[in-house]
Amino acid sequence: MIPFRNSWPYDITGNDVFVQECPFCKASNVLLPLKPADVVSLYDGARKILLVFPCCHSRVRIVDADPDYLLANRPLRTENPISD
């Protein structure tokens, strides 16, 4: 099972990839230095990308992706949104 705490939602608009909020500094609408083709190449996990957030220069390795979420090699979330 993929750990939800290691995932972060992203959006593609035109040729831009962005996140609604940076998981590190909480800046909003952050344009990522990725192209949509880079994200698609991650879908099978065949490639890994070092992502440097331009807002705070925090780094994370992206190891997989799907059409909604990027999957990192370390936790990006601190809390669990689903509680029992």
ChimeraX attribute file (.defattr): number of C-alpha atoms within 10 A of each C-alpha:
attribute: neighborCount
match mode: 1-to-1
recipient: residues
	/A:1	3
	/A:2	7
	/A:3	11
	/A:4	15
	/A:5	16
	/A:6	17
	/A:7	21
	/A:8	20
	/A:9	15
	/A:10	21
	/A:11	16
	/A:12	16
	/A:13	8
	/A:14	8
	/A:15	9
	/A:16	13
	/A:17	19
	/A:18	19
	/A:19	20
	/A:20	15
	/A:21	16
	/A:22	21
	/A:23	16
	/A:24	14
	/A:25	12
	/A:26	12
	/A:27	13
	/A:28	13
	/A:29	14
	/A:30	17
	/A:31	19
	/A:32	17
	/A:33	13
	/A:34	16
	/A:35	14
	/A:36	14
	/A:37	10
	/A:38	14
	/A:39	22
	/A:40	14
	/A:41	15
	/A:42	19
	/A:43	16
	/A:44	11
	/A:45	14
	/A:46	9
	/A:47	13
	/A:48	17
	/A:49	16
	/A:50	11
	/A:51	16
	/A:52	15
	/A:53	19
	/A:54	13
	/A:55	16
	/A:56	12
	/A:57	11
	/A:58	13
	/A:59	12
	/A:60	17
	/A:61	15
	/A:62	21
	/A:63	19
	/A:64	22
	/A:65	22
	/A:66	15
	/A:67	12
	/A:68	11
	/A:69	17
	/A:70	20
	/A:71	25
	/A:72	23
	/A:73	14
	/A:74	14
	/A:75	15
	/A:76	17
	/A:77	14
	/A:78	9
	/A:79	8
	/A:80	8
	/A:81	9
	/A:82	5
	/A:83	5
	/A:84	3
